Amino acid sequence: MDPALLGALGMSAALVLLVLRVPVAFALGVAAVGGIFCYFAFPSSGGFAPERAMRPLFSFLASDPYSLLHSYPLIMAPLFIGMGHVAH
């Protein structure tokens, strides 16, 4: 599948979910998972092969949320904001 088309579909899916009042984190997560699945399930040679998409999709779901939560700079920003609320 063409990456530009896939990006446009993912962005439109995220916007539709946001219009339906789905929380931002879940809307972007669903768009990302759907985009990864479509990227690997629709090879450039044509056709639909969902078995090709399962391994990269589950690898993404298993590793990326853990590495994001254990990123020191991304954890410190909300903690500083929370400490500002407590100190005020």
URNOR-V906910 format. One record per helix or strand. SS is the DSSP state (a for helix, b for strand). FROM is the first residue (numbers start at 1). LEN is the number of residues. If there is no record, write none. Layout:
SS	FROM	LEN
SS	FROM	LEN
This chain:
a	3	17
a	24	18
a	50	20
a	72	16
